[in-house]
Amino acid sequence: MTYDTIILGAGAAGMMCAAHCGGRVLVIDHAKAPGEKIRISGGGRCNFTNMHAGPGNFLSQNPHFCKSALARYTQWDFVDLVGRHNIAWHEKTLGQLFCDGSSKQIIRMLLDEMCGAGAELWVQTSLRDLRKTESGFALEVERDGQRQHLTCTNLVLATGGKSSPKMGATGLAYDIARQFGLRMTETRAALVPFTFSDGRFKDLSGVSLPVRLSNDRASFDEALLFTHRGLSGPSVLQLSSYWREGEPIRVNLIPDLPLLDLLRTQRQSAGRKALTTELARQLPARLVDHLCRIIPMSGKLADQSDAKLAELTAALSAWQLVPSGTEGYRTAEVTLGGIDGEAERKFDGFVELGFREVGEHLDGVHEGKLFLQVGT
Ligand SMILES: Cc1cc2nc3c(=O)[nH]c(=O)nc-3n(C[C@H](O)[C@H](O)[C@H](O)COP(=O)(O)OP(=O)(O)OC[C@H]3O[C@@H](n4cnc5c(N)ncnc54)[C@H](O)[C@@H]3O)c2cc1C
């Protein structure tokens, strides 16, 4: 069977591409259903774009890579598309847009768009062989236990990154890139929880609070969640993309709390109260118990000098930690780095090979901008 375009991968990128590329199109995926990662994205409500998304939000060794694509397809184009499909949405914190209902609505929308454009979808289909021919590509695939031979003029790699293998990620795009000599940048798990091998936060598992989490490269004001294995929550997932092994991170546990003033006032009006009791009014009590073992904070409020209180608030606003590592691709939401699309384009590698690439396996993606990275 011959197609103008065969797209490998029916995730966000593959389906969006199928809806737009025109001609006779076939989309192939080894999973049972398309868009499995979309289904679980945003806690089941799909954070489909961000009102403030721009090139600066895309992490890539080449920061210019996404500029032209983002100029052609913006967050507002995607918001329009969602509106045309009558999908209700709302803004959460920091401009993040989520479905009111289910992320399955986004999958349905993409399927409708791609089927409306005449594209065919084969699920539970595995690629067995791929070769370049004079006029395009020859593929051998296995579907329903049968081997089938396909040819196409254009091949689109949309099999995504390495993150979340239980949702179907295989890293096939990187293998194909290597097979055809495409240039790659280093890949790493990103948007991923930090681990601490000594299990020091086990007793805090489930505690969460708003923090400012930073290192020398970035800073995020969002929630932090203690887990059995270490730290998670939006601030941690965000900072993990800017972290390297062995580096410290700083946790400001009181980013918007005038704690020094509060403690001084309480010292005057309720001096007999224990310092830790007052702290447990401002911070989760289990966290205060834990911090007692690391930061000196004993005695009554009345016993605390200004200097002592200043020392305590300074310690709470700059708690330094060195994670042992991250949970890796198993729980990472995205893969950082990947195929260096811009370099290949410059060297005409893509044009010569007839390749097109869309999605997470490209070097230059970030969460919350799913359908903008797809547009690249
Ligand atoms: C828990 C979680 C929550 C997330 N939440 C959000 C969010 O709210 N907002 C956001 O923007 N991003 C979110 N992300 C990230 C987002 O899901 C990905 O960035 C996005 O899905 C990447 O799209 P893609 O089409 O490039 O790849 P994928 O969605 O990974 O699609 C690739 C497709 O290729 C198929 N495939 C893989 N290997 C093969 C193979 N060997 N043969 C055939 N088919 C293959 C897969 O089955 C899959 O269908 C989240 C990720 C996770 C894990």
The ligand as an ORCA input file, in Angstrom:
! r2SCAN-3c Opt
* xyz 0 1
  C       1.699     11.994     33.856
  C       1.907     13.001     32.747
  C       1.175     14.187     32.757
  C       1.380     15.132     31.745
  N       0.628     16.268     31.750
  C       0.771     17.176     30.749
  C      -0.073     18.321     30.638
  O      -1.022     18.476     31.408
  N       0.183     19.220     29.639
  C       1.194     19.031     28.721
  O       1.385     19.880     27.834
  N       1.968     17.932     28.765
  C       1.776     17.008     29.731
  N       2.571     15.880     29.762
  C       3.598     15.728     28.700
  C       2.911     15.306     27.384
  O       2.088     14.187     27.616
  C       3.948     14.980     26.301
  O       4.850     16.052     26.176
  C       3.232     14.755     24.972
  O       2.344     13.673     25.103
  C       4.215     14.476     23.869
  O       3.460     14.268     22.692
  P       4.059     13.392     21.513
  O       2.963     13.225     20.525
  O       5.350     13.967     21.086
  O       4.423     11.998     22.176
  P       3.434     10.849     22.882
  O       2.239     11.537     23.403
  O       4.349     10.123     23.750
  O       2.985     10.021     21.613
  C       3.837      9.098     20.991
  C       3.006      7.987     20.420
  O       3.892      7.096     19.742
  C       3.599      5.760     20.092
  N       4.827      4.959     20.020
  C       5.915      5.035     20.814
  N       6.820      4.135     20.442
  C       6.295      3.452     19.386
  C       6.747      2.370     18.590
  N       7.927      1.795     18.826
  N       5.948      1.932     17.595
  C       4.731      2.510     17.376
  N       4.229      3.515     18.117
  C       5.025      3.990     19.103
  C       3.056      5.818     21.505
  O       2.208      4.718     21.786
  C       2.289      7.153     21.487
  O       0.933      6.997     21.137
  C       2.356     14.907     30.736
  C       3.077     13.694     30.717
  C       2.846     12.742     31.705
  C       3.630     11.448     31.650
*
